Amino acid sequence: MKKIALKAVPLLTFLWTSLGFSQVWVSDQGDGTYHNPILYADYSDPDVIRVGDDYYMTASSFTAVPGLPVLHSKDLVNWKLINHAVQEIVPAEVFNIPQHGNGIWAPSLRHHNNEFYIYWGDPDFGIYMVKTKDPYGEWEPPVLVMEGKGLIDPSPIWDEDGNAYLVHAYAGSRAAVKSILAINKMNPEGTKVLDKGTVVFDGHDAHPTVEGPKFYKRNGYYYIFAPAGGVATGWQLILRSKNIYGPYEEKVVLEQGSTQVNGPHQGGWVDTADGSDWFVHFQDVDAYGRIVHLQPVHWKNDWPVMGKDLDGNGIGEPVQVFKKPVAGHPIIAPAESDEFNSDRIGLQWQWQANLQVTWYSLIKDRGFLRLFTVKKKEADNNLWNIPALLLQKFPAPSFKASTKIKLVPEEAESGKSAGLMVFGLDYATLTLTHDTEGYVLKQTQAIQAKKNLPEETNEEARVKTNEVYLQVEVTGPDAMCQFSYSTNGKKYTKIGKPFKAQPGQWVGAKLGVFSVSEAAIKYGGYADVDYFRITE
């Protein structure tokens, strides 16, 4: 990554982020080229479209709320997070508590009849759709297009004759079968399937774990772009046929080859207004999640050729640096830092279940976020099942995250806690808590948190104040995390031992803030979060 010339310091972070810059990852090289990945963040299973001169992207969000991020770009390299298409995951009674790894799986984004559509599969309930005329505005409530278990990765197509179809895959964990793709006919409105479907491709022999299909039509061919071979180890497969139900020819068009980009697949094909073609896809990098790459595409004999064929075997490999698709647009990045001066939480933040209004307050120009204490259940030995964790994606291989937190336990003599955390299947915190003797900082970790194993305290330090500065430094490429604290915001002291961040359930590691209470402690209490800053 090439660093841009400006150098931000903490006092200028607000200005920096308000201009749309990132201190920690910039893909645009400033010389007409870009460096992959275009987003070093967990925008898993991306799909992308062009509408006029504007590009839009969405991605999986699983159990995080709000869900289905909507990003906008003018050049396919510089992206801004503009909205979320789902404000509450349905069925609401299920997703009012964390359902790690469930919920909103790989989506497909389309523009049809002047409306934006997103389809996704929930492996436990079926295929849903939301739509809107304004991607910046409110999206309509989800519609259940096809009910059933194990139905995932849907992608629609509206044919020239007005007929609509949906291709999708199956999750073996629910459907008891995987590695096949099926097509269903839909009503023209795209709100309901009309038949039981037809299997059009079986990947068991040469393309195991075929999934994530995307439907397109070009030069009289129906195309299904589909990844195969597994998330971290697979390749990009293209299927084509003159008949929508096949038979389909097959060709592998993108593989890791001699590059460092493992499993390059699952994404979307998009063209520019001047006729060039591109493929947006992900790479799985463990704790950092599924980061987003952009490959050039050209067509040969009506087959797409992605990246560069470095070894001459007819299969493309990912590029590292390439000319930008569209020139002349400024550097911009999804939001990272938040000064909490607005009356809305930044779009980068997500909760771990459907939001309850009593979790926080944020009043314009007050200058801080107030997190009300949420009680742990008696059976909870750690924070894995706490819905009110306010988290965001890792934004780069290396960075610092810092915050200032004030703990107000109100009437409780002990048992209220707030802090900074790195969250995944293993997680670590720097927690400010209290007892009858005063306030104490604890650097904790929970190994195999999903199994409800208890948190362990690595180190603690007494502090004379209820207001402290907390920081974690993440160092790549192994995502090693070191916590530190300060009582004056100037001199920081390391606390605890280095912690290796781990991915979550189908997602990368996340970081953020929390405010919790032990189950037996009286209600009340809160934590005021002054800011949250991502810096070099």
Sequence and secondary structure as in RCSB ss.txt:
>XXXX:A:sequence
MKKIALKAVPLLTFLWTSLGFSQVWVSDQGDGTYHNPILYADYSDPDVIRVGDDYYMTASSFTAVPGLPVLHSKD
LVNWKLINHAVQEIVPAEVFNIPQHGNGIWAPSLRHHNNEFYIYWGDPDFGIYMVKTKDPYGEWEPPVLVMEGKG
LIDPSPIWDEDGNAYLVHAYAGSRAAVKSILAINKMNPEGTKVLDKGTVVFDGHDAHPTVEGPKFYKRNGYYYIF
APAGGVATGWQLILRSKNIYGPYEEKVVLEQGSTQVNGPHQGGWVDTADGSDWFVHFQDVDAYGRIVHLQPVHWK
NDWPVMGKDLDGNGIGEPVQVFKKPVAGHPIIAPAESDEFNSDRIGLQWQWQANLQVTWYSLIKDRGFLRLFTVK
KKEADNNLWNIPALLLQKFPAPSFKASTKIKLVPEEAESGKSAGLMVFGLDYATLTLTHDTEGYVLKQTQAIQAK
KNLPEETNEEARVKTNEVYLQVEVTGPDAMCQFSYSTNGKKYTKIGKPFKAQPGQWVGAKLGVFSVSEAAIKYGG
YADVDYFRITE
>XXXX:A:secstr
    S    GGGHHHHHHTT  SS   B SSSEEES SB S   S EEEEETTEEEEE   BT BSEEEEEEESS
SSSEEEEEEEESS SSHHHHTS  TT SB SEEEEEETTEEEEEEEETTTEEEEEEES TTS     EEEEE TT
EEEEEEEE TTS EEEEEEE HHHHS  SEEEEEEE TTSS B S  EEEEE TTT TT    EEEEETTEEEEE
EEES TTT EEEEEEESSTT   EEEEEE  TTSS  S EEEEEEE TTS EEEEEEEE GGG EEEEEEEEEEE
TTEEEESB SSSSS BB  SEEE SS S         B   SSS  TT BBSSS  GGGEE  TTT SEEEE EE
  TT SSSTT TT EEEE  SSSEEEEEEEEEE TT SS EEEEEEEESSSEEEEEEEEETTEEEEEEEEETTGG
GT   EEEEEEEES SEEEEEEEEETTTTEEEEEEESSSSS EE S  EE    SSS  EEEEEEEE TTS S  
EEEEEEEEEE 
